[in-house]
């Protein structure tokens, strides 16, 4: 029986990635100009802001928090403002230091974003506004841009702690 047992711990250097939990850490919805905003012609301008924070929980376990902020205005008035902090707990072992940045700031947010997108869509609908679907976000492009900016400023590339991937778009 002992010859068929698998080792409890992976061999040294074996890569492991495990998404342990996904959860909403914080959620905020505001419609400061309701009900007046519903009486106006609906020609919205929507902006999207993304931020990623990383916190070490243990040596190989981290919390990744993707903050998605959506602001929709009609003219000068804010129709709604939504902020979703979608978080995940991940365990990562056996990766080289230079691989951690893309894992934390590209792969993890890509896993969390669909959950945040659904939360935003649900809040918009429950607020009585026309349907909003956030488009796919290329976290790899955002990460590469932030890395290039940091290197251009003479800063070493960040591999943990502060989020190099943050972006803003307008629709």
C-alpha positions in Angstrom: 0.0 0.0 0.0 2.9 2.4 0.7 4.2 2.1 -2.8 0.9 3.5 -4.3 0.7 6.6 -2.0 1.2 10.0 -3.6 3.4 12.5 -1.8 1.5 15.1 0.3 3.7 18.0 -0.8 4.6 18.7 -4.4 8.2 18.2 -5.4 10.4 21.2 -5.0 10.0 23.6 -7.9 6.6 22.3 -9.1 4.3 25.1 -10.0 0.9 25.3 -8.3 -1.8 27.8 -8.7 -5.1 27.5 -6.9 -8.0 29.9 -6.7 -9.3 29.3 -3.2 -12.2 31.7 -3.1 -14.0 34.5 -5.0 -16.1 37.0 -3.2 -17.4 40.6 -3.3 -15.4 42.6 -0.8 -17.2 45.9 -1.2 -20.1 47.1 -3.3 -21.4 50.7 -3.8 -24.2 52.0 -6.0 -25.3 55.7 -6.2 -27.9 57.4 -8.4 -27.5 60.9 -7.1 -29.8 62.6 -9.7 -32.6 60.1 -9.6 -35.5 60.5 -10.4 -34.8 63.6 -12.5 -32.2 61.8 -14.6 -34.9 59.5 -15.9 -36.8 62.4 -17.5 -33.8 63.5 -19.6 -32.8 62.2 -23.1 -30.6 59.2 -22.5 -27.2 60.0 -24.1 -24.8 58.6 -21.6 -21.1 58.8 -21.3 -19.6 56.0 -19.3 -16.1 55.8 -17.9 -14.5 52.7 -16.5 -11.6 52.8 -14.0 -9.8 49.6 -12.9 -7.4 49.1 -9.9 -5.7 46.0 -8.6 -4.5 45.6 -5.0 -2.5 42.6 -3.7 -2.1 41.6 -0.1 -0.1 38.7 1.2 -2.1 36.5 3.6 0.6 33.8 4.1 3.9 32.9 2.3 2.1 31.4 -0.7 -1.4 32.8 -0.2 -2.6 36.2 -1.4 -5.7 38.2 -1.7 -6.2 39.9 -5.1 -8.7 42.7 -5.2 -10.0 44.1 -8.5 -11.8 47.4 -8.1 -14.1 48.3 -11.0 -15.5 51.8 -10.9 -18.2 52.8 -13.5 -19.4 56.3 -13.8 -22.2 57.2 -16.2 -23.1 60.8 -16.9 -25.8 62.4 -19.0 -24.4 65.8 -19.8 -23.0 67.2 -16.6 -25.2 65.1 -14.3 -24.1 61.7 -12.9 -26.7 59.1 -13.7 -25.0 56.4 -11.6 -21.7 55.6 -9.9 -20.9 52.0 -9.2 -17.8 50.6 -7.4 -17.3 46.8 -7.1 -14.4 45.3 -5.2 -14.2 41.7 -6.5 -11.7 39.7 -4.6 -10.1 36.3 -4.7 -7.8 34.3 -2.5 -5.1 32.5 -4.5 -2.3 30.1 -3.5 0.8 30.3 -5.7 3.9 28.2 -5.3 6.9 27.3 -7.5 6.8 30.3 -9.8 9.8 32.4 -10.5 9.7 36.0 -9.1 9.4 37.5 -12.6 6.3 35.3 -13.3 4.4 36.7 -10.3 3.6 40.1 -11.8 1.7 38.6 -14.7 0.0 36.1 -12.5 -1.2 38.7 -9.9 -1.9 41.6 -12.3 -3.1 39.8 -15.5 -4.3 36.3 -14.8 -6.0 36.8 -11.5 -7.9 40.0 -12.6 -9.0 38.2 -15.7 -10.5 35.5 -13.5 -12.2 38.1 -11.3 -13.5 40.5 -14.0 -16.5 38.5 -15.2 -17.9 38.4 -11.6 -17.4 42.2 -11.3 -18.9 42.7 -14.7 -22.0 40.7 -13.7 -22.4 42.7 -10.4 -22.2 46.0 -12.4 -24.8 44.8 -14.9 -27.1 43.7 -12.2 -26.9 47.0 -10.3 -27.5 49.0 -13.4 -30.6 47.0 -14.2 -31.9 47.1 -10.6 -31.4 50.9 -10.7 -33.8 51.2 -13.6 -31.3 52.2 -16.2 -30.8 50.7 -19.7 -28.7 47.5 -19.8 -24.9 47.9 -19.6 -22.4 45.2 -20.4 -18.8 46.0 -19.8 -16.6 44.7 -22.6 -13.6 42.4 -22.1 -10.6 44.1 -20.5 -7.1 43.3 -21.8 -5.2 43.1 -18.5 -2.1 41.9 -20.3 -2.0 45.2 -22.4 -2.6 47.3 -19.3 0.1 45.5 -17.4 2.6 45.8 -20.3 1.9 49.5 -20.6 2.4 50.1 -16.8 5.6 48.1 -16.9 6.9 50.2 -19.8 5.9 53.4 -18.0 7.8 52.4 -14.9 10.9 51.4 -16.8 10.7 54.7 -18.7 10.7 56.5 -15.4 13.7 54.5 -14.2 11.7 52.5 -11.7 12.3 48.7 -11.5 9.3 46.6 -12.6 6.9 45.9 -9.8 6.2 42.3 -8.9 4.1 42.7 -5.8 2.4 45.1 -3.5 1.3 48.1 -5.5 -0.8 47.5 -8.6 0.9 48.3 -11.9 -2.3 47.5 -13.7 -4.8 50.3 -13.6 -6.7 51.9 -16.4 -9.4 54.2 -17.5 -11.6 54.0 -20.6 -14.5 56.0 -21.8 -17.4 54.7 -23.8 
